Amino acid sequence: MKGFIPGQSETWPPLNTPDWQASARTLQLWTQLVGKTRLALSPMMNHWWQVPLYVTARGLTTSPIFEGRRAFSVDFDLLAHRLEIRASDGTEDGFELHSGTLADFYDRYMEGLRRIGVEVRLNPMASEIEETILLDSDREVRGYDPDWGTRFFTVLLQVDRLLKEFRARFLGKASPVHFFWGALDIAVTRFSGRRAPRHPGGVPHCPDRVPVEAYSHEVSSAGFWPGDPSFPTAAFYSYAYPQPPGFERAPVLPRSAHYEPATRGFVLPYEAVRTAPSPDFEVRLFLETTYVAAAQLGSWPRKDLERPAEREVPAPEVGAIT
């Protein structure tokens, strides 16, 4: 069977391949190991912005990680299905991405770091997952389908483009477009500029100090994730913290979007996007209307935060909600 080929296949390909859940969980655990490397060697930044990964023209990257005056990066090439480790002094290493145990992946990855002269100690506990999984000793065979990996990358590329476009229209504080390895999602966050109530914490296998710092200020955040066993549907999402009164009843568009109590936010099924006449328009509409709901109901100073330009999608004002 011929696999998915970027440039010759759909821009918004189906993600519900037979082994997608196994491949998504495997990639999530692999990216956690790489992300923990960045976490261990990078200085603390506001909202933990020093730890995510970023979309490249071929997959995902840590961006430069400094070890003294030397830098290195770790890249997931989701077209060639390889992990590449490269340092600023020209040393490099890499290996193929394929099904196998996490313990074997951990050993080969740490060997690759040592080959370029990097020594690092990592917390092996997988984060933000209900199961207790130790990345350095888990012997379960984890499946990875390269076809799904390339499809997922193809979607990430388009989402990265649209989130960056959305971010560009905001003058206030906003995050970069981040790929969060904890939940395997890509997101961008806008800030009102005001402090938020202390987050209650409670994220699985994640110290409470992480969400407390991440949500120290009021936010409207939106992104995309491929789904997981508890929510087995790829979707775009948008939420506000703290959630303003009436947010769950806001008139969000497109019509295929809905409020999901389990996630305390709006979701737009990926399948509805990819089968729409204009997927880009659907995503833009969702991003804009969910942000307007959060900002207006939360009494954000919108005139000070938004770039004065014509909107590319309609953004209905959120009136009195009963």
C-alpha positions as CSV (number, residue, x, y, z in Angstrom):
1,M,0.0,0.0,0.0
2,K,1.4,3.4,-1.0
3,G,1.9,5.7,1.9
4,F,1.0,9.3,2.3
5,I,3.2,11.6,0.2
6,P,3.3,15.3,1.0
7,G,2.8,17.5,-2.0
8,Q,1.0,14.7,-3.9
9,S,-1.7,13.9,-1.3
10,E,-4.2,16.0,0.5
11,T,-3.2,19.1,2.5
12,W,-5.6,18.1,5.3
13,P,-5.3,14.3,5.2
14,P,-7.3,11.8,7.2
15,L,-5.7,11.0,10.6
16,N,-7.9,8.1,11.7
17,T,-5.7,5.4,10.2
18,P,-6.0,1.9,11.7
19,D,-3.0,2.3,14.1
20,W,-3.3,6.1,14.8
21,Q,-3.8,5.8,18.6
22,A,-0.7,3.7,19.0
23,S,1.4,5.9,16.8
24,A,0.2,9.1,18.5
25,R,1.1,7.7,22.0
26,T,4.5,6.5,20.8
27,L,5.3,9.9,19.3
28,Q,4.1,11.6,22.5
29,L,6.4,9.6,24.6
30,W,9.4,10.1,22.2
31,T,8.8,13.8,22.2
32,Q,8.6,13.8,26.0
33,L,12.1,12.4,26.3
34,V,13.5,15.0,23.9
35,G,11.5,17.8,25.5
36,K,12.8,16.8,28.9
37,T,16.3,17.3,27.5
38,R,15.5,20.9,26.7
39,L,13.8,21.3,30.1
40,A,16.9,20.0,31.9
41,L,19.4,22.3,30.1
42,S,17.5,25.5,29.6
43,P,17.0,28.5,31.9
44,M,13.5,29.0,33.3
45,M,11.2,31.2,31.3
46,N,7.8,32.6,32.0
47,H,5.0,30.0,31.6
48,W,7.6,27.3,30.9
49,W,8.2,28.6,27.4
50,Q,11.7,27.1,27.5
51,V,10.4,23.5,27.1
52,P,8.1,23.1,24.0
53,L,9.1,22.0,20.5
54,Y,8.5,23.8,17.3
55,V,7.3,22.9,13.8
56,T,10.0,22.8,11.0
57,A,9.8,22.1,7.3
58,R,10.3,18.4,8.0
59,G,8.9,17.8,11.5
60,L,9.7,19.1,15.0
61,T,12.7,20.6,16.6
62,T,13.9,21.7,20.1
63,S,15.5,24.8,18.6
64,P,19.1,25.4,19.9
65,I,19.8,24.1,23.3
66,F,22.9,25.7,24.9
67,E,25.5,23.6,26.8
68,G,28.0,26.3,27.9
69,R,29.0,28.2,24.7
70,R,28.1,25.3,22.4
71,A,24.6,24.6,21.2
72,F,22.8,21.5,19.8
73,S,19.4,20.7,18.6
74,V,17.3,17.6,18.3
75,D,14.9,17.2,15.4
76,F,12.2,14.7,14.5
77,D,12.3,14.3,10.7
78,L,8.7,13.0,10.1
79,L,9.4,12.7,6.3
80,A,12.4,10.5,6.6
81,H,11.3,9.2,10.0
82,R,14.6,9.8,11.7
83,L,15.8,11.5,14.9
84,E,18.7,13.9,14.2
85,I,21.0,15.3,16.8
86,R,23.3,18.1,15.6
87,A,25.8,20.4,17.5
88,S,27.2,23.8,16.6
89,D,30.7,22.3,16.4
90,G,29.7,20.0,13.5
91,T,29.3,16.8,15.5
92,E,26.1,14.9,14.8
93,D,24.3,11.6,15.3
94,G,20.9,10.2,14.3
95,F,18.8,7.0,14.0
96,E,15.6,5.7,12.4
97,L,12.2,6.1,14.0
98,H,10.4,2.7,14.2
99,S,8.3,0.6,16.5
100,G,10.0,-0.7,19.6
101,T,10.3,-0.3,23.3
102,L,10.8,3.0,25.1
103,A,13.8,1.5,26.9
104,D,15.5,0.9,23.6
105,F,14.6,4.3,22.3
106,Y,15.9,5.9,25.5
107,D,19.2,4.0,25.4
108,R,19.8,4.9,21.7
109,Y,18.9,8.5,22.3
110,M,21.2,8.9,25.3
111,E,24.0,7.2,23.3
112,G,23.4,9.8,20.6
113,L,23.7,12.7,23.0
114,R,26.9,11.2,24.4
115,R,28.4,10.8,20.9
116,I,28.1,14.6,20.4
117,G,29.5,15.2,23.9
118,V,26.3,16.0,25.8
119,E,25.7,14.5,29.3
120,V,22.4,15.1,30.9
121,R,20.2,13.5,33.6
122,L,16.5,13.3,32.8
123,N,13.4,12.6,34.9
124,P,12.2,9.4,33.2
125,M,8.5,9.7,34.4
126,A,6.1,10.4,31.5
127,S,4.2,13.6,32.2
128,E,0.5,14.5,31.8
129,I,-0.5,10.8,31.3
130,E,-2.7,8.9,33.7
131,E,-0.6,5.8,33.3
132,T,2.7,5.5,35.1
133,I,5.3,5.1,32.3
134,L,9.0,5.2,32.8
135,L,10.7,6.3,29.6
136,D,14.0,4.6,30.5
137,S,12.7,1.2,31.4
138,D,9.4,0.6,29.8
139,R,9.6,-2.7,27.8
140,E,6.2,-2.6,26.1
141,V,6.6,-2.6,22.3
142,R,5.3,0.7,21.1
143,G,4.0,0.9,17.5
144,Y,4.8,3.7,15.1
145,D,3.3,3.9,11.6
146,P,5.4,6.2,9.4
147,D,2.4,6.9,7.2
148,W,0.5,8.3,10.2
149,G,3.6,10.2,11.3
150,T,3.8,12.0,7.9
151,R,0.1,12.7,7.9
152,F,0.3,14.2,11.4
153,F,3.2,16.4,10.3
154,T,1.3,17.6,7.3
155,V,-1.5,18.7,9.5
156,L,0.9,20.3,12.0
157,L,2.4,22.4,9.2
158,Q,-1.0,23.8,8.2
159,V,-2.0,24.4,11.8
160,D,1.3,26.1,12.6
161,R,0.7,28.5,9.6
162,L,-2.8,29.4,10.7
163,L,-1.9,29.9,14.4
164,K,0.9,32.2,13.4
165,E,-1.4,34.2,11.2
166,F,-3.9,34.4,14.1
167,R,-1.1,35.4,16.6
168,A,0.0,38.2,14.2
169,R,-3.2,40.1,14.7
170,F,-2.7,40.6,18.4
171,L,-0.7,43.5,19.9
172,G,-0.8,42.3,23.5
173,K,1.3,39.6,25.1
174,A,1.1,36.3,23.2
175,S,3.0,33.1,23.2
176,P,5.0,31.7,20.3
177,V,3.2,28.9,18.5
178,H,4.4,26.0,20.7
179,F,4.2,22.2,20.3
180,F,3.6,20.8,23.8
181,W,5.0,17.4,24.3
182,G,3.0,16.7,27.5
183,A,-0.3,16.4,25.6
184,L,1.0,16.2,22.0
185,D,-0.7,19.4,21.0
186,I,0.2,22.6,19.2
187,A,-1.2,25.9,20.6
188,V,-0.9,29.7,20.8
189,T,-2.0,31.7,23.8
190,R,-3.2,35.3,24.1
191,F,-3.1,37.2,27.4
192,S,-5.3,39.9,28.8
193,G,-2.5,41.4,30.8
194,R,-4.2,40.7,34.2
195,R,-3.2,38.2,36.9
196,A,-5.4,35.0,37.1
197,P,-6.6,33.1,40.1
198,R,-4.1,30.4,41.3
199,H,-4.5,27.3,39.2
200,P,-5.7,24.3,41.2
201,G,-3.1,21.9,39.7
202,G,-3.9,18.2,39.6
203,V,-2.3,17.4,36.2
204,P,-1.3,13.7,36.1
205,H,2.4,13.2,36.9
206,C,3.1,16.9,36.8
207,P,4.1,19.1,39.8
208,D,1.4,21.7,40.6
209,R,4.1,24.4,40.1
210,V,3.9,23.8,36.4
211,P,0.2,24.7,35.8
212,V,0.4,27.4,38.5
213,E,3.2,29.1,36.5
214,A,1.6,28.4,33.1
215,Y,-1.7,30.0,34.1
216,S,-0.5,32.8,36.3
217,H,-2.3,35.3,34.0
218,E,-5.6,35.4,32.2
219,V,-5.5,33.6,28.9
220,S,-7.4,32.6,25.8
221,S,-5.6,29.6,24.3
222,A,-6.3,27.7,21.1
223,G,-4.7,24.8,19.3
224,F,-5.0,21.4,17.8
225,W,-4.4,17.9,19.1
226,P,-4.8,14.4,17.5
227,G,-6.9,13.0,20.3
228,D,-6.1,10.3,22.9
229,P,-7.8,7.3,24.4
230,S,-10.0,9.5,26.6
231,F,-11.0,11.7,23.7
232,P,-10.4,9.7,20.5
233,T,-11.1,12.4,18.0
234,A,-8.6,14.8,16.4
235,A,-9.9,18.4,17.0
236,F,-9.1,22.0,17.2
237,Y,-9.8,23.5,20.7
238,S,-10.1,26.8,22.5
239,Y,-10.5,27.6,26.2
240,A,-10.1,30.5,28.6
241,Y,-8.6,30.6,32.0
242,P,-10.3,31.6,34.1
243,Q,-13.4,30.7,32.2
244,P,-15.7,33.8,32.2
245,P,-19.4,33.3,33.1
246,G,-21.5,32.3,30.1
247,F,-18.5,31.2,28.0
248,E,-19.9,27.8,27.4
249,R,-23.0,29.3,25.8
250,A,-21.2,31.8,23.5
251,P,-22.3,31.8,19.8
252,V,-19.1,30.2,18.5
253,L,-18.7,29.4,14.8
254,P,-18.6,27.3,12.6
255,R,-21.7,25.3,13.4
256,S,-19.7,22.1,13.7
257,A,-18.0,23.5,16.8
258,H,-19.4,22.9,20.3
259,Y,-18.6,23.3,23.9
260,E,-17.1,20.2,25.5
261,P,-17.7,20.0,29.3
262,A,-15.0,17.3,29.7
263,T,-12.3,19.7,28.5
264,R,-14.0,22.9,29.6
265,G,-13.6,24.5,26.2
266,F,-14.8,24.5,22.6
267,V,-13.8,21.9,20.2
268,L,-14.0,21.8,16.4
269,P,-13.7,18.2,15.0
270,Y,-10.8,17.9,12.6
271,E,-12.9,15.8,10.3
272,A,-15.4,18.7,9.9
273,V,-12.5,21.0,9.0
274,R,-10.8,18.7,6.4
275,T,-14.1,18.0,4.6
276,A,-15.2,21.6,4.5
277,P,-15.1,23.6,1.2
278,S,-12.4,25.9,2.8
279,P,-10.6,24.3,5.8
280,D,-8.6,27.5,6.3
281,F,-11.8,29.5,6.7
282,E,-13.3,27.1,9.2
283,V,-10.2,27.3,11.4
284,R,-9.9,31.1,11.2
285,L,-13.6,31.4,12.1
286,F,-13.2,29.1,15.1
287,L,-10.1,30.9,16.3
288,E,-11.6,34.3,16.0
289,T,-15.0,33.6,17.5
290,T,-13.7,31.7,20.5
291,Y,-11.3,34.4,21.2
292,V,-14.0,37.1,21.0
293,A,-16.1,35.0,23.4
294,A,-13.3,34.8,26.0
295,A,-12.2,38.4,25.6
296,Q,-15.6,40.1,25.6
297,L,-17.1,38.0,28.3
298,G,-13.9,38.4,30.3
299,S,-13.9,42.2,29.9
300,W,-10.5,42.3,28.2
301,P,-9.3,45.7,27.1
302,R,-9.6,44.7,23.4
303,K,-8.9,48.1,21.9
304,D,-5.5,48.0,23.5
305,L,-4.7,44.4,22.6
306,E,-5.9,43.9,19.0
307,R,-4.3,45.2,15.8
308,P,-6.6,47.6,14.0
309,A,-7.1,45.8,10.7
310,E,-9.9,44.3,8.7
311,R,-10.8,40.9,10.0
312,E,-10.6,38.0,7.5
313,V,-13.5,36.2,9.1
314,P,-16.7,37.5,10.7
315,A,-16.4,37.9,14.5
316,P,-19.9,38.4,16.0
317,E,-20.0,40.3,19.2
318,V,-21.0,38.3,22.2
319,G,-24.1,40.0,23.6
320,A,-26.0,39.3,26.9
321,I,-26.2,35.6,27.4
322,T,-29.0,34.2,29.5
